[in-house]
Amino acid sequence: MHVERGGTVSAEKSIRIQGRVRASELEGRGWLNTGGAELSLEKLRGKIVLLDFWTFCCINCLHVLDELRPIEEKYSDVLVTVGVHSPKFEHEADPDALAAAVERYEIHHPVLDDPELITWQSYGARAWPTLVVVDPEGYIAASLSGEGHGGGLGRLIEELIEEHEAKGTLHRGDGPYVPAPAQSGDLRFPGKIAALPDGSYLVGDSGHHRITHLEADAQTLRQAYGSGVKGFADGDAGSVQFNEPQGVLPLPADVAAAAGYDVLVADTVNHRLRGLNTATGQVTTVAGNGVQRLIQDPGAAAREAADLADHPAVEVALSSPWDLVWSRKLGQAVVAMAGTHQIFAFEPVTGRVSLLAGTGNEGLLDGPADEAWFAQTSGLAEDADGDIWLADSETSALRVLRIDDDGAVAVETALGVGLYDFGYRDGASAEARAQHPLGVTALPDGSVAFADTYNGAVRRYEPATGTVSTLARGLAEPSDVLLEAGAAGGGEEPRLLVVETNKHAVIRVPLPKEALTVDEGAAATQRPRTPFAAGALPLTVRFAAPTGQKLDDRWGDPTQLKVSSSPEELLLGGAGTSTGLTRELSINPEVSEGVLHITARAAACDGEPGGEIPDHAACHLYQQDWGIPVTVVEPGAAEVDGELVLDLRGVN
């Protein structure tokens, strides 16, 4: 998720001394993973401090957590990572929800709870995720945005170690991390659920890094597939390793017979699809090479589709596959590729993946599949007509893929407005609001139930009337919902199975004869606005290639800047896409406020500045999206920023 908040660096809190900037103090509501201790930069003096500004809904932030793990382990005696949790959604400001997320994602460093965005604003953070490196003397050494900085961070840390050991300002030793007690039980932060033909259930037991097979009561453990140790390894039920698996999909019998496995697993953090044979317990990798997929050219869907078609699925990079559903019309598995905000398809027998929908741009845009925008799609379900319903979490939206008999796909939105709008409101879908839904299921009467995760509710959308209602509430982050096996065939009153993630359980919820109507209002992410004067506004994106890398200029300028605005009238000049990381924008004095949308890219390869890039050198793509909320003021007004400077990889 590249959703951003604006902010400015406080003059009182950020002091520039001889070209260096003193790091601001860490302020917030409290600390996690410190054993109750309050931390400060003064207490951390002598350590290299890495501030990770994150929010737990954000898939890109979760990617960065994994990028940082080997760095934290390698430099554990000199580096202290501090997660600064700066929430987007209202639910993320709940301290209990944050504590659960810190445990769920196995975060092994101190976390500052910053619900009022005090530290966020004092560091001028504008994007999730943002990384700030503070040297052992308390000065900012670098500011980075987005993903993919692991290698460069390692080199920077080595340079800081060398510099500060020579100065005598580096202190080695243990850091302040104190682990919290872990939860125990048959399930730990479960994600998705699916029914098997015999009436039993499979659950993506994400916190245990395994797939759990439950009896028909959805409580009793029959078998577990996976060692319970986070990692990647194919093999039998006891030795195979997963990494936070989510979606599980039983395949049609004929497909399973031809493929050699009967269950497809979205192994989310391994960026792979795995095939599980429940009869033998064997697990094999069927798609994904383990490398996280990056969008090479947002909007070039045709080029990306052709590239996928040229390679077997096991050679293709994927990005956080989150959920799976079988499409009868397409004869393929549909994959919610949350990390690239796209929908993929996978054919188990031929072993090929394809791009089904989405440009890779994050947002809410309907229309033909190759033009649509999604935002961290995390739940999928097929209805009786063969259309695919989606829980589009970051836009708090319920959407649908309309699939024609000839396979043509179009995207429609039933509920949801955009990246920053959420709430809890039932009624007509145009006014209704949800908050980060993760799961969806089709009901026998043609309506759709969805897990409205951050509202702690299960809700229903009725296409016939275009209305939204509430079926159950008071749940602890429900992440999936499923019609109970056999419920569609009559007999007993139908019930829903709900995966209650933060209660580590699967529960049954009866479908009420009369649903609730709830109205707790609509909301929008509260993002501080940056004041800019009408007229000329210079834009600069800072990028310094890491030591040992150089810009890849073999085919021309390897940088790109894309600028647009909401509303479009906010910019009188400077919009568009071109090479280079500087631009002069022109702000319209007739528009009072809006959002600047900026995407910066830079390509670098291993090699020394001034030299040639070696054959077969490893190359790296750095990319970040920003959405800068702005207020337009009169020229000469006090406290107006005269330029806009963003850090793709800024090193002081």
N, C-alpha and C positions, 0 to 999 in steps of 0.2 A: 504494500500500500504506500503510494507516494502522495499522501494527503498532508498538507502543510499548514502551519500557522505562521502568521507574520510576527515580528517582534523587533525590538531595538535594544541595543546594548546600553545599559544604564551607565551614565557618565560617572556616577558616584561609585559604582561597583566594579568598573573595569578601568584600571589605571595604566596608561601607557608610559613605560619608563625606558628611555634610550632605545626606542623602536620595538620594545617588547611589551606585551599586554599581560598584566597581572590577572590571574584567574579569579573569578568571582567566588565568594563563599557559597557553600552548599546549604540551601535553605528549603525546608519543606515541612510536611506534617509529621514525619517520623521515618524510622529506618527499619529495614528487614535484613535478615541474614547477618546481624551483628551481635546477637545475643543480648539485645536491648541497649547496646552502647550507641551514643550519638557520635557521629564522625564529623570531621571538619578537614579542610585542606591543611590547616596548621598541624593537626595530628598526623596527617599523611605526608608531611614534608620529608623529603629524602627519598620518596618513592616516585616512580613514574605513574601518573594517574590517568586512566582512560575513562572518560565520561561517555556513557552510551545513553543518549536520549531516545526513549522507546515508548511504545504503548502496546498492550498485550493483544489488541485486535489485529495488529499490523503484520502481515505475512513477511514483508521485507525486514521488519525488526526481528522476527523469529529467525530469518535466514542469517542475520548478522550475529545473533546469539551463537549460532553454530560456527560461524566464521571465526569468532573470538575464542572458542574453547581451546584449540591447540596453542594459540598465542598465550592465553592465560596459564596453561600448564607449563609451557616452555620457560616463561619468564616469571614464574610464581614468586621468586624471592625478591624481585625488583618492581613488579607491576601490580597495581591495584586497580581493578575495573570497578567502577561505580555505575550501576544502572540508575538513571534518573527517569522515573516513570512519570510521563507527562500525558494524561489521558485525553483521548478524543471523545469517547462516548461517556455519557453520564454514569453508566454502570461501572466503567473502569475506574472511577473515582472512589468506589466503595473499597475500604481498606481490606475487608475480608476477601473480596474478589481478587484484589491484587495479590494478597498472600497466597491464594490458591493458584494463581497464574505463576508466581515465582516457584512454587513447588512443582507444578505440572511441567513446566519447561526446564526443570532441573538447573536453575540458575544458581551457580556456585560463587557468587560475589555479592557484596553489599548492594542494596537497592534503596534509593531515596524516594519516598513517596511525595510527589510534588503536584498535588491535585490543583493547586491554584496557579501553577505554571510560573512560580517565582524564579526558580533556577533556570527554567527554560528561557524566560525572557531576559534574565541577566546575562546569558551567554548568546543572545541573539539567534537562538535556534529557529529555523524556518522549515524544517522538514523532519519527518520520521522515516528512517532513522538518521540521526546526526551523531557523529563521533568527535570528541574534543580531546586532544592529548595535552596533558599538563606536565611540565618537566619537574624534576625534583626540587627546584627552587621556587615553584609555584607560578611559573609563567606559561602561557599558552604556546605550545609548540606547533600545533596543527589543528585544523578544523576540516572535517570530511563529511560529505553527505552521501547517502545511498549505500549500496552493497559493493562487494568486490574489492575491499581495501585490505584484505588480510595480508597479502604478500608485502604491500607497501608499508603496512603498520610494523611488520617484523623488522624491516630494514630501518625504519625510523627509530624503533626502540633500541636496536643495536647501536645506532649513532648516538642516542641519548645516553646509553650505558657508557660508551667509550668517553664521551665528553664529561660526564659527571663523576665517573670514577677518577678521571684525571684531576678534577677540581676538588675531589673529596666531599662532594655533596650528595652522593648516592649511598643509601643505606639498604643493605641486604637483610633479609629475614622474612618471617611469616607475615602475612597480611591480616586484616581484621575480620575475614569471613568466618562466621559461625553457622553451621548448618542447622536448619529447623528439623524437628522430628518428622519422619516420613509416615504417610498413611499406609495401612496394610489391609488386605482383603482380597477376594477373588478378582475384583476389578479395581483399576486405579485410573481415574480420569478417562473413562471410556469415551469413544467418539461416535462411531456409526454402528448400526445394527442391520442385519438381513436375515430373512427366514429361509431355512432349508426345506426341501420337499417333505421331509418326515415330520415337520412341525417344530423342530428345534431351531436354535438361533446361533448365528455367528456375530461376534462383537469385536470391533477394532479396539482392543484393550491398550490404548495408546500409552498410558503411563507405565504399563508393564512391558511395553515393546513386544507385544505378541498378539495373536488372534485367539480369542476365547470362544469355545463351543459350549453353549448353555442348553440344558434340557428344555422341554416345552414350557416349563414353568418360568423360563427366563431368569431363573435364580440359581439352579443347581449346576455346578461345573461338571461337564462331561469330559472335556479334554482341552488342553492348551497347545497351540502351535507356536513355538518360539522358546528360546532359552530364558527369556526375561532380561537378557543383557542387551543394552543398546548397541547396535552395530549393523554390519551387513555381512551375511553369509548364507548361502544356499545350503540345503541339506534336509535332514529329517526333522521331525517335530521337536525333538529335544535340543538340537544343535543349531537350528536355523536362527538367524538374527534379523530383527526388524528395527526400525527407528521411527517411533511414534506413528504406527500405521493408523489409518482412518477408515476409508471406505472398504467394504467387502461386498462382492457381487457373485452369487451363485450363477453359473452359466447354464443356458439351455442344454438339455441332455445330449443332443446331437453334436453341439459345439464342443461340449466337454469331452465327449468320446474322441473327437478328431484332434483336439488340442492336447489331450493327455493330462488335464487337470480340470477340476470342476468349480473352483473358486478363484476369482481374480481379486487381488488385494492392492489397494493404493498405499504403498509404503512411502509415506509423505516426505519425511525428512531425508530419506535415502534418494528421493527423486526417481523412484522406480515403480513399475508395476510388477507384482510377483504372482506366480501361478501356484495355487495350493491344491494338492490332491488329498482330499479328506480321507480317502480309503487307506492310503499308504503313509500319509503325513509328510510327504516330500514337498518341498518348496523350491521353485526355480524362478530365476529372473526372466521375464518375458518382454519387458520394455524398459528402456532407460539405461544410460551408460554410467549413471551415478554423478555426472557433472550437471550442475544446476543450469538450466536453460536461461539464456538472456534474450530479450527481444533485440535482434540486430538492427531492424529498421521498422519502427512502429508504423503501421499502415500498409506495409508491403505484404499483405496476406497472400497474394498469389505466389510471390517469390518464396515465402516461407512454406506454403503448401507443396510447391514443387521440390523443395529441399527435403522435406519429410518423406516424400514419395520415393526418393532416390536411395533411401537407406533402410535396412532392417530395423525393427523397433529397438533391438538391444543396442544399436549404435547411436540412437537418437538421445539428445539431452532433453530431460523433462524438468519441470519446476513445481514442486509441492503438489502432486496430484492429491485431491482431497476427498472426492466422492466419485462413485461409479453407478451407472444404471445401464441395463440392456435395452436397446432400442429395437423393437420388432420391425419397424419400418426400414431402418438402416441395416439391420442384421449385424450390428456391431455394438461394442461397449462404448458408452459415452463417458468421457472423463472430464471432471471439473479440474482444470489446470490452474489452481488458485494463484500460483506464483507468477504467472504471466498474464492473468486476467483473460484467459481464453478457454474455449471448450474444444477438446480433442476427441477423436474417435480411435478405437483400437479394435483390430480384427484378430482374434486369438488364433485362428487356424493358419492364416498367411503370415502372422507376426508383423503386421504393418500398422503404423500410427498415421493419422492424418489430422489436419486442422479442420474442425467443423465450423467454428464461429469465433469471431473476435479479432480485432486488429492488434491487441496487446496494449492499447491505450486504456487507462483506468478511468472509469466513469460510467454514466448511464446514457446510452444512446441506442435506440431501437432501429430496426430496418433490416435490410439484407444481411445475411450471416457474415459476409466478408467486410461489412462496414460497421458492425455493432461494437459497442464498448461494454465491457463487464468490469466488475470490481470484486475480486477475490471470491468468486463463486465457490460455495462450500457445501451445497446440498443439491441432489438431483432426484427426480422421480418421474416415472412415465405414467400417463393417464390412459383411460380406456380408448381414447382416440389415437394413441401413439405419439402425442406431443410430450415434450420433456419440460417439466417445471424445475425452476432453479431458485435456490436461496442465494441471493447475491449480497453477501454479508456487508461489504463496506459501503454500499449505497442503501443499506437497510431495505432491500427491495425483494419482491417476489416477481419473477419473470418467467417467460415461457418461450421455448423453441417450437415454432409451428413447422411441422415437417410434412411437406406434400408427398403424395404417393410416388412422385418421381425423384424424391430425395432432396428437393430444394428446401432450404431452411431460412426462416425469417424470425426475428426476435421481437417480442412484445413485452411491455411492462404492465403488470396488474396492480402493483403496489410499490410505491417508492418515488422519490423526487431527485435525489442526487447524493453526492459524497458527504455533504455536511449536514443533511437533514435527517432527523430521526424523531422518536417520541413513542408514546403509547396512546393510540387513538383508534377506536373502532368506528365503523360506519361506512359511508361511501368511500370507495378506494381512493378517489382523488384527494380526499382530505385525511385518510387514515395514515397512521405512521407506525413503524416497527423500529426495533433497535438491534441490529447485527444478527439477523437470523442465520442459522447454520444447517437446518434440516427441513425436509419437505416430504410429504407422502400424499398420494391421490386417494380419495375416499369413494365408497361405492355410489354415493348420490351425485357424483360429478364435481363435488367441491374439493378443495385442497387444504390439508392441514399443514402447518409449518411450525417449527420450533423457533419461537421468537426469543433467542438465547439471552440477550442482555436485559430483556424485560421479564425473564423468568416465567415465560408463558408458552402455552400451545394455543395457536390461533387458527382460524379458518377463513379462507377466501372462497366466496361463492360466485363463480363466473356468471351464472344466470342473472344475478341481481347486482353484481359488481360491488358487493359489500364484504366487510371484514368484521369478524366477531371473535370472542375469546372462549375457548373450550376449557382451559385450566390455567391457573396462575399460582404463584408462590413456589415455583420450582427453582432449583439451584443450577443455573446455566444449562438448560436442556439443549443438547447438541444434535439430536436426531429424533425422529418420530416415525412410527411404522404401524400400519393397520395390523392387528393381531392375526396370526395365521388362521385361516378358515372363517374369519369374521365376515368376509364378503359373501359367503355362501348361505347366509341365513342362520336360523337357530338362535343361539344366544345373542344377547345385546352386544353389538360390536364394541371393542375396546382398542385403545391405542397403547402401544409400547413406546415409552419415552426414555431415552438415554439421559439420565440426570447426572451430568458430568461431575459437578462439584459435590455430589453425594455418593459418587463412585457406585452407581446402581442403575439397573433397568427397572422401571416401575410401570404398572398398568394404570391407565386413566380411562374411565368410561366416557363414551361420547354422550354428552348431556342431551336431553330432549330439547332443552332451550339453552342456547348459548348466552354468555354474558355480553353486555355492551359496556366497554370501559373507555373513559376519556380522561387521560392524565396529561393531555396536551401534546403539542408538537414542539420540537426544539431544533436548534442548530448548533453545530460545534462553535463554541465561543473562541474566536481567534482574534488576538490583538491586531489592529490595523496599523499599517505604517503610513504616516502622512508624507505625501509627495506634492510638490508644487506643480501646478499646471505648466505645460511647456516641455522643454527639453529635459530628459532624464537619462544620463549615461548608465549603461548596464555593463558590468564586468563579471564574468565567472572566472574565479581563480582556479587554475589547475597546474600543479607541479608534478611531473612524473616521478615515481619513487626512484631512489638510488638503484642503479642497475637497469633502468628502463629509459627509453626515449620515445618521443612521439613517432608514430609510424607514418612518415610522410612519403612513403614509396609511391603512393598513388595520389598525391596532392595533400591538401590540408586535412589532417585527421580529426579535426574538431568540427562540431556542428552546434548551432544554437537555433532553437525553435521558439518563437514567441507568439502568444495570442492573448486575448483578454475576454473577460465576461463582465459587462456586456462588450460586444465588439467595438462599440463607440468609445470605450475608454481610451483606446489608442488611436491617435490620428496618424501616427507613423511608427515604424519599427517592427511591425508584425511580420511574420513569415519565417521561412527556414533558409539558412545560409551557413557557410563555413565561418569559422572564427568564433571566439568567445567574448567578443565585445560588440555592443550595439548601442545606438542612440535611439531612445524611445521618445515619443511625443505624447504627453498626457493632455487629454481633452478637458478644457476648463468648464465645459457644459455638463460633465458627468461628475457626480459628487463622490461616488465610491464604486468599487468593483474588485476584481481579482485579476492579477497578472499570472498567466500560465507560461512557465519557462521550462524548457527541456534542454539540457546541455549534455553533449557526448564528447569523449576524447578516447582515441585509440593509441595505445602504447605497446611496445614490444621490448623484450629483453635485449639490451644493448647499451653501449656507452654513448652519452651525448657527443655529437660530432663524428661518431664512427658509423660504420655500416651495421645494419641489423643482420645478425648471422642467419644462415639458412636454418630453417626449422626452429627458429626462435619461438618461445612461448609469447603469445600476444594477449592483451587484456583490454576489455572494453569498460570504460567508466561512464556511467550514465546516471542522471538524477532528474526527477521532475519536481518543480516547485509550484505551489499556488500561493501567491503573495497577496493577501487582502490589503487593499490600499484605501486611503481617504485622500481626496483631492482638495488641496487648500490653495489659497492665494500665494503667489510668489512673494518671498520675503517674510512669510509667517515664521514665528519662533518654532524651534525644534523640528524643522523640516529637513529630512534627509536630501542632500543634493545629488546623491548617486545611489545606485543599487549595486551592492557587491555581494556575490554569492560564492560559497566555497564548494566546488566539486572535489578538489583536493588542494586546500590551501595550507601551505607550510610557512611558518614564520621564521 
